[in-house]
């Protein structure tokens, strides 16, 4: 059995997953409509404000979206020296920009944008800026000679970089993709709005691995549409598209949904009986390695090493599968043996060897901590699928604060019953402790009324 790819069409979002030769899900990717996620989309934008204090320019992208551009990116607009944002842009300027990230948009903030859009295809990369035609060093002279006449004119207005995969398809297909991306890059409009974004289907086809594995698509109409698009632009994909013929959903059949559930759980079990937990924070992702039941039938040194090695492999897999980027800190179980530490480091190196994005890591600190830096490529699986609840007050602490507030309110001169309004959990806590409310009545000389409310409050009711 060889590895293959599954594509699951959907409304506004397609998903794809790679399955290895053993039948295990390796990666999952989300291909989202630009109306939901404008990441990488190209917009015609109007500069609405230039802030010299912050050295930031703010832009109207249209459709209710706002963009923000810092001085470093704004300098790409000018050839000479630029000491401030005002040297680069002015209010009212119309620019073509590309959205660089989406998390801030999910928080209602301005989207970070660049005035030098860059579109990545299967065979070429097109980038605004200096006109040039570059070929990958892996492309031989014969391939370059066949492609140069087709691409030279296109490269007169932008940078066109031909990737190594262009050598595996007919030159006409490379030219077709380059022309499509060039047209997208240089679209114009007289008012703010989106100029170009790949459809979810196009994103799924672009993301297909560069190998010979089959690509299974659920649904006959989706398969027909995908074949038509692939035949026009990506012939290496077109020949591999096949119908998924299973009776159950493909993501269910091949365990992708199960892998997602495990990845999002609070505890990820290891074969030895140990487990890891993955906790994202605003600054980093923390991974805690725990012994669990790994000690059964083993001595302590052996159990620690086995658990740590399993954890290292699990961490590498989950960083890829969940697409976790940025700084990751792993708290391995402390080991006293230097030989065991070397074995663990060898396992770590092997586990990250085949990652598709750059990964760097430190050695083990004296406390058993390892820092890993993995290139961020967008929202992680957890960020896409889990909304973190806002912190809520503990019922007991909130109740005690309300009682203190109640005593102060009761000492006022105006008459009336003392009303304590509280969320349901705190209300139940107070109602279960009638001795406390009786003491409050006695201490204040007022009737005490406990009511439910979304927010805690205390007042006097005449």
C-alpha positions in Angstrom: 0.0 0.0 0.0 1.4 3.4 -1.0 0.5 6.8 0.5 -2.4 8.8 -1.0 -4.4 12.0 -0.5 -8.0 12.5 0.4 -9.9 15.6 -0.6 -13.3 16.2 1.1 -15.3 19.0 -0.7 -17.5 21.2 1.4 -19.5 24.4 1.6 -17.1 27.4 2.0 -14.3 25.0 3.1 -12.6 22.0 1.6 -10.3 19.7 3.6 -7.5 17.4 2.5 -5.5 14.8 4.3 -2.5 12.7 3.5 -2.5 9.1 4.5 0.8 7.1 4.7 1.6 3.7 3.4 0.5 2.1 6.6 -2.9 3.7 6.5 -2.4 6.4 9.1 -3.3 10.0 8.7 -0.2 12.2 8.4 -1.5 15.7 7.7 -4.7 17.6 7.5 -5.2 20.9 5.6 -8.1 23.4 5.5 -8.9 25.2 2.3 -11.2 28.0 3.2 -13.2 30.5 1.1 -11.8 34.0 1.1 -15.1 35.3 2.6 -14.2 33.4 5.8 -10.4 33.7 5.7 -8.7 36.4 3.6 -5.2 35.0 4.2 -3.1 35.3 1.0 -5.9 37.1 -0.9 -5.0 40.2 -3.0 -7.0 43.4 -2.5 -7.2 46.8 -4.0 -7.0 49.1 -0.9 -7.2 52.8 -0.1 -5.0 54.3 2.6 -7.3 55.9 5.1 -4.9 57.0 7.8 -1.1 57.5 8.2 0.0 57.5 11.8 3.5 59.0 12.1 3.7 58.2 15.8 3.2 54.5 15.3 4.8 54.5 11.8 1.8 52.6 10.5 -0.6 53.0 7.6 -4.2 51.9 7.8 -6.1 50.8 4.8 -9.7 50.2 3.7 -9.7 46.8 1.9 -13.4 46.9 1.1 -16.2 44.6 2.3 -15.8 46.0 5.9 -12.2 44.8 6.2 -9.3 46.9 7.4 -5.6 46.5 6.8 -2.5 47.7 8.5 1.0 48.1 7.1 4.1 48.9 9.1 7.1 51.0 8.0 9.2 48.0 7.1 6.7 46.8 4.6 5.8 50.3 3.4 9.5 50.8 2.4 8.9 48.3 -0.4 7.0 51.0 -2.2 9.9 53.5 -2.5 13.3 53.1 -4.1 15.1 55.8 -2.1 15.5 56.4 1.6 12.4 56.4 3.7 12.7 57.4 7.4 9.0 57.4 8.3 5.7 56.0 7.1 4.9 59.5 5.5 7.8 59.0 3.1 6.1 55.9 1.7 2.4 56.5 1.6 -0.2 59.2 1.9 -3.9 59.2 2.7 -6.0 58.5 -0.3 -3.3 56.4 -2.1 -4.7 53.3 -3.9 -2.5 50.2 -3.4 -2.5 46.5 -4.4 -1.8 44.5 -1.2 -1.9 41.0 0.0 -3.1 39.7 3.4 -0.2 38.1 5.4 -2.0 36.6 8.4 -5.5 35.9 9.7 -5.4 35.5 13.5 -5.7 39.2 14.1 -8.8 39.3 11.8 -10.5 36.7 14.0 -9.9 39.1 16.9 -11.5 42.0 15.0 -8.2 43.8 14.4 -6.7 45.1 11.2 -5.2 42.6 8.9 -1.4 42.8 8.3 -0.8 43.4 4.6 2.2 43.8 2.3 2.4 46.0 -0.8 4.5 43.3 -2.5 2.1 40.4 -3.2 3.5 36.9 -3.8 1.5 34.1 -5.3 2.8 30.5 -5.0 1.8 28.0 -7.7 2.8 24.4 -8.2 5.3 25.3 -10.9 6.1 29.0 -10.5 6.1 31.8 -8.0 5.0 35.2 -9.1 6.0 38.3 -7.0 5.4 42.0 -7.5 8.6 44.0 -7.6 11.6 43.9 -9.8 11.2 42.3 -13.2 13.2 39.1 -13.5 13.0 35.5 -14.6 14.8 33.0 -12.4 14.9 29.2 -12.7 15.4 26.7 -9.9 18.9 25.2 -9.9 17.3 21.8 -10.1 16.0 22.5 -13.6 18.3 21.4 -16.3 19.4 23.5 -19.3 17.0 21.6 -21.6 14.0 22.5 -19.5 15.1 26.1 -19.1 15.6 26.5 -22.8 12.1 25.2 -23.5 10.5 27.5 -20.9 12.4 30.8 -21.4 10.6 31.8 -24.6 7.2 31.2 -23.0 7.9 33.1 -19.8 10.3 36.0 -20.7 7.6 38.5 -21.7 5.5 37.7 -18.6 8.5 38.4 -16.4 8.8 42.0 -17.8 6.5 43.4 -15.1 7.2 41.1 -12.1 9.5 38.5 -10.6 8.8 35.1 -12.0 10.6 32.2 -10.3 10.3 28.8 -11.9 10.2 25.9 -9.5 11.9 22.5 -9.9 8.5 20.8 -10.4 8.1 22.7 -13.7 10.4 20.2 -15.3 7.9 17.3 -14.8 5.1 18.8 -16.9 4.7 20.2 -20.4 6.0 23.8 -20.8 2.6 25.0 -21.9 1.2 24.0 -18.5 3.8 26.1 -16.7 3.0 29.0 -19.0 -0.7 28.6 -18.3 -0.2 28.7 -14.5 2.2 31.7 -14.8 -0.3 33.6 -16.9 -3.1 32.9 -14.5 -1.1 34.1 -11.5 0.2 37.2 -13.4 -3.3 38.3 -14.3 -4.3 37.9 -10.6 -1.3 39.9 -9.5 -2.0 42.9 -11.8 -5.7 43.2 -11.5 -6.9 46.8 -11.0 -10.0 48.4 -9.6 -11.0 52.0 -8.8 -12.4 51.2 -5.4 -11.4 49.0 -2.4 -12.2 45.3 -2.7 -10.8 41.9 -3.3 -9.0 41.3 -6.6 -8.1 37.6 -6.3 -8.2 34.6 -4.0 -7.8 30.9 -4.8 -11.0 29.0 -4.4 -11.1 26.2 -1.9 -10.9 23.7 -4.7 -7.9 25.4 -6.2 -6.2 25.5 -2.8 -6.8 21.8 -2.4 -5.3 21.0 -5.8 -2.3 23.3 -5.2 -1.6 21.6 -1.9 -1.5 18.1 -3.3 1.8 16.4 -2.7 4.4 16.3 -5.5 4.5 12.5 -5.8 2.7 9.7 -7.7 0.1 8.9 -5.0 -3.6 8.8 -5.9 -5.8 11.7 -4.9 -9.3 10.5 -3.9 -12.1 13.0 -4.1 -15.6 12.5 -2.6 -18.5 13.4 -4.8 -18.9 13.0 -8.6 -19.6 16.6 -9.4 -16.6 17.8 -7.3 -14.4 15.3 -9.0 -15.5 16.5 -12.4 -14.9 20.2 -11.5 -11.5 19.4 -10.0 -10.4 17.4 -13.1 -11.4 20.3 -15.4 -9.4 22.8 -13.4 -6.4 20.5 -13.0 -6.4 19.6 -16.7 -6.1 23.4 -17.5 -3.4 24.3 -15.0 -1.9 21.3 -13.2 -1.6 18.2 -15.4 0.5 16.4 -12.8 -2.5 16.4 -10.5 -5.1 15.7 -13.1 -3.8 12.2 -13.9 -3.9 11.3 -10.2 -7.5 12.4 -9.4 -9.8 9.4 -8.7 -13.2 8.9 -7.2 -13.5 7.8 -3.5 -15.7 4.8 -3.6 -16.1 4.0 0.1 -19.5 3.6 1.8 -18.6 5.9 4.7 -17.1 9.3 4.6 -13.4 9.2 3.6 -12.2 11.1 6.7 -14.0 8.6 8.8 -12.9 5.6 6.9 -9.2 6.5 7.1 -9.2 7.7 10.7 -8.6 11.4 10.0 -11.6 12.5 12.2 -10.3 10.3 15.0 -6.8 11.7 14.7 -8.3 15.2 14.9 -10.2 14.3 18.1 -7.1 12.9 19.7 -5.1 15.9 18.7 -7.6 18.3 20.4 -7.9 16.3 23.6 -6.4 17.4 26.9 -4.4 14.2 27.1 -2.6 12.3 24.3 -1.7 8.8 25.4 1.7 7.2 24.6 2.2 3.4 23.9 4.2 2.9 27.1 1.4 4.2 29.4 2.7 7.8 29.6 1.0 10.8 28.1 1.6 14.3 26.8 -0.5 17.5 27.0 -0.3 20.3 24.5 -1.3 23.8 25.8 -1.2 26.9 23.6 -0.5 30.3 25.2 -0.2 33.7 23.6 3.6 33.5 23.7 4.3 29.8 23.1 3.0 26.3 23.0 3.8 24.2 26.1 4.1 20.4 26.0 4.2 18.5 29.3 5.4 14.9 29.3 4.0 12.7 32.0 5.0 9.2 33.2 1.5 7.9 33.8 1.6 4.1 34.0 4.9 3.8 32.1 6.7 2.5 35.3 4.8 -0.8 35.2 7.3 -3.7 34.6 10.3 -1.3 34.1 12.9 0.3 36.2 12.7 4.1 36.7 15.6 5.0 34.3 14.3 2.8 31.5 10.7 4.0 31.9 11.8 7.7 31.8 13.8 7.1 28.6 11.1 5.2 26.8 8.4 7.8 27.8 10.6 10.7 26.7 11.5 9.0 23.3 7.8 8.2 22.6 6.9 11.8 23.6 9.5 13.2 21.2 8.1 11.3 18.3 4.5 12.2 19.3 5.5 15.9 19.6 7.0 15.9 16.1 4.0 14.2 14.6 1.5 16.6 16.3 3.4 19.7 15.4 3.1 18.6 11.8 -0.5 17.3 12.0 -1.8 20.3 14.0 0.4 22.7 12.0 1.7 24.3 15.3 4.3 27.0 14.6 6.3 29.5 16.6 8.0 28.7 19.9 7.2 25.3 21.5 8.6 24.3 24.9 8.7 20.6 25.8 9.0 19.7 29.5 10.6 16.2 29.3 10.9 13.9 32.3 14.2 14.6 34.0 16.8 11.9 33.3 20.1 11.6 35.3 21.9 9.5 32.7 23.9 11.4 30.0 23.7 8.4 27.8 19.9 8.5 27.9 20.0 12.2 27.1 22.0 11.5 24.0 19.6 8.8 22.9 16.7 11.2 23.4 18.4 13.9 21.3 19.0 11.4 18.5 15.3 10.5 18.6 14.4 14.2 18.4 16.6 14.8 15.4 15.2 11.8 13.6 11.6 12.8 14.4 11.9 16.3 12.9 14.1 15.2 9.9 11.2 14.9 7.5 9.2 17.9 8.5 8.0 20.0 5.6 8.8 23.3 7.2 12.0 24.5 8.9 12.4 23.3 12.5 15.2 24.2 15.0 15.6 23.0 18.5 17.9 23.5 21.5 19.4 20.8 23.7 18.0 19.7 27.0 18.3 22.3 29.8 19.3 21.3 33.3 15.6 21.2 34.1 14.7 18.9 31.2 13.3 21.7 28.9 13.7 21.8 25.2 12.8 24.8 23.0 11.6 24.1 19.5 11.0 26.8 16.9 8.9 25.7 13.9 8.0 28.0 11.1 4.5 29.3 11.4 2.3 28.8 8.3 -1.1 30.0 9.5 -3.7 29.0 12.0 -3.1 25.7 13.8 -5.6 23.0 14.1 -6.5 24.1 17.6 -6.9 27.7 16.6 -9.2 26.7 13.8 -11.5 24.4 15.8 -11.4 25.5 19.5 -12.5 28.8 20.9 -10.9 29.5 24.3 -13.5 30.5 26.9 -12.9 33.8 28.7 -11.7 33.2 32.3 -14.7 33.0 34.7 -14.6 33.7 38.4 -14.6 30.7 40.8 -18.1 30.5 42.4 -16.7 30.6 46.0 -14.5 33.6 45.4 -17.2 35.4 43.6 -19.7 34.7 46.4 -17.3 35.9 49.1 -16.8 39.2 47.2 -20.5 39.6 46.9 -20.9 39.1 50.6 -18.3 41.8 51.3 -20.0 44.1 48.8 -23.4 43.3 50.5 -22.1 44.4 53.9 -20.9 47.7 52.5 -24.1 48.4 50.6 -26.2 47.6 53.7 -24.4 50.2 55.7 -25.9 53.0 53.6 -28.6 55.2 54.9 -31.3 54.4 52.4 -33.9 51.8 53.2 -34.6 48.6 51.3 -33.8 44.9 51.0 -30.3 43.8 50.2 -30.3 42.2 46.7 -27.4 39.9 45.7 -27.5 39.0 42.0 -25.1 36.3 40.8 -24.4 33.9 37.9 -26.0 30.5 38.4 -23.0 28.7 39.9 -22.5 31.4 42.5 -26.2 31.7 43.2 -26.3 27.9 44.0 -23.3 28.3 46.2 -25.0 31.0 48.3 -28.4 29.2 48.4 -26.7 26.1 49.7 -25.3 28.0 52.7 -28.3 29.4 54.4 -26.3 29.9 57.6 -24.2 32.5 55.7 -27.2 34.5 54.4 -28.9 34.2 57.9 -25.7 35.8 59.4 -25.8 38.5 56.7 -29.4 39.3 57.6 -28.6 39.5 61.3 -25.5 41.6 60.8 -27.2 44.1 58.5 -30.7 44.1 59.8 -32.1 43.8 56.3 -33.9 41.2 54.2 -31.5 39.4 51.9 -32.7 38.4 48.4 -30.6 36.1 46.2 -31.3 36.4 42.5 -29.8 35.0 39.3 -28.1 37.3 36.8 -25.5 37.1 34.1 -23.2 39.5 35.9 -22.7 39.8 39.7 -24.1 42.9 41.4 -25.3 44.1 44.8 -27.9 46.9 45.4 -30.7 48.0 47.8 -34.3 47.5 46.6 -36.8 49.8 48.2 
